[in-house]
Amino acid sequence: MSGRAKQTAAATEELGYEQARDELIEVVRRLEAGGTTLEESLALWERGEELAGVCRRWLDGARARLDAALAEEAGEEDSGEAE
């Protein structure tokens, strides 16, 4: 991976969910509008895949946090009933 590609990948990983989602919406809009060359379309597609991965990781992390909080709450309720 080139230095530029590593910088781009690192910058993508630092995006917040909303930033990645908004950029992904723009990528999809541009792809749907057409009028781009094959090379541009492929680059947009690749960027969209990267952004979708960022969004997926954010959502997976949020789900894990929610599941942990619900499990903790259920554990506290079980402890409270045992007393």
N, C-alpha and C positions, 0 to 999 in steps of 0.2 A: 504494500500500500504506500502510495506516495505521501510526502509531507503534507501536501494540500488536502488529500483525501482523509488523512488522519485528523487534520484540523477541522474539516467539515464534519466528520463523524463525531468528534468530541463536542463540537458546537451543537450538533443535533441532539446528543445525549443530554445536554444542559437545558434544553427547551422545557418549559413548563407545559402542562397538558393543554391549556387554552391556546398558547402560542402554536404548538404543534397542530392542534385541531384547526385553527384558523388558517395556517399555511396549507394544510392538507385540503381544506375546502377550496382554496385558491388554485391549487394544483389540479384538482378535479374539474373545476370550472374551466381552466385553460385547456385541459384535455378534451372536455366535452365540446368546447367552442370550435376545436379544430384549427386549421390554418397553420399548423406548425409542421416543421420538417420531421422526417422519421427520427433523425438524431435528437431533435428537441423533444419529441414525444417520448422517446426512450428515457431521456434524462429526467423528464417530468415524472414518468412512471416510477423510475428508481427512487426519486425524491419522495414520491407519494408512499412507496413501500417503507422507506426509512421513517417517515412521519407517522405512518400507521403503527409501526413498531413502538415508537415512543408513546403514542396514545395508549396502546395495549399494555405497555409496562406500567404506566400511570394508573390505568384502570385496574390491573391485576393487583398492584400495590394497595390501592384503595379498598378493593374487595378483601384482601388479606387483613388489613387493619380493621375493617368492619367485622369480619368473621371473628377476629381475636377479641374485639370489644364485646361482641355478643356472647362468645364463649365465656369470657370473664364474668359478664353479668349473670349468665346462667349458673356459673360456679358459685357466685356469691349468693344467689337465691337458694341453691341447694344447701349451702352452708348455713344459711339463715333458718331454713326449715328444720335442720338437724338439731338445732339448739333448743 
